[in-house]
Amino acid sequence: MKRFVILIAILFSCKMTSQSLKKGFTYLSEIDSTIQSELRYITSNNFIGKPIDGYINNKVIVTTKTAFALKKVQTKLLQFGLSLKIYDAYRPQQSVDHFVRWAKVLSDTIMKKQYYPQLAKKDLFKLDYIASKSGHTRGSTVDLTIIDVNSGEELDMGSSYDFFGTPSHPFYSQLTKKQKSNRLLLRNLMLEAGFKPYAKEWWHFSLKKETFPNTYFNFMIK
């Protein structure tokens, strides 16, 4: 009887933390289970300082085309003892709405020192760091870096993920030779796999031929 109860609990838990995805989407782990992930928006370690609406589980969801493109990058990195690490992928519209609500509360600057020390919060909209629509919501955009497989350490990219400011621009001039090399490694591999970069964030790439170029989704990440 005890075993039966445990089995039911496990099945119920799986049902609560997973979902049947819309056609064209997949869990990245089903295409390549070696790619690492640390979805920052399910935690308080992000520019808002609290978990973001729509993030229920640390599961990377992307369009199927994006997943196979990432697998190509990962296959090359693994040959050198390196791996991709995903910070964010598909993002529900409700999460974007959370960002917008936060950006309008100018007094909430708990994470300013860590994530936007050089910028005034009132300027985040104007500078395109916060917007009412995001490519992430279409499912073919990813935020990511490269890690050492053995140590789990992230390669030094010269600025942290989601740092708002010029140090995060891909070709920021005040980088060390190693930091430039690391950024170029990520950029070149993503370009080869069919992604396009974003001019203000070294970690941000969108698939050139998106599956849903004009559709913004709102199903939760679970």
Buried (B, 14 or more C-beta within 10 A) or exposed (E): EEEEEEEEEEEEEEEEEEBEBEEBBBBBBEBBEEBBBBBBBBBEBBBBBBBBBBBBBBBBBBBBBBBBBBBBBBEEBBEEEBBBBBBBBBBBBBBBBBBBEBBEEEEBEEBBEBBBEEBEBEEBBEEEBBEEEBBBBBBBBBBBBBBEBEEEEBBBBBBEBBBBBEBBBBEBEEBEEEBBEBBEBBBEBBEEBBBBBBEBBBBBBBBEEBBBEEEBBEBBBE
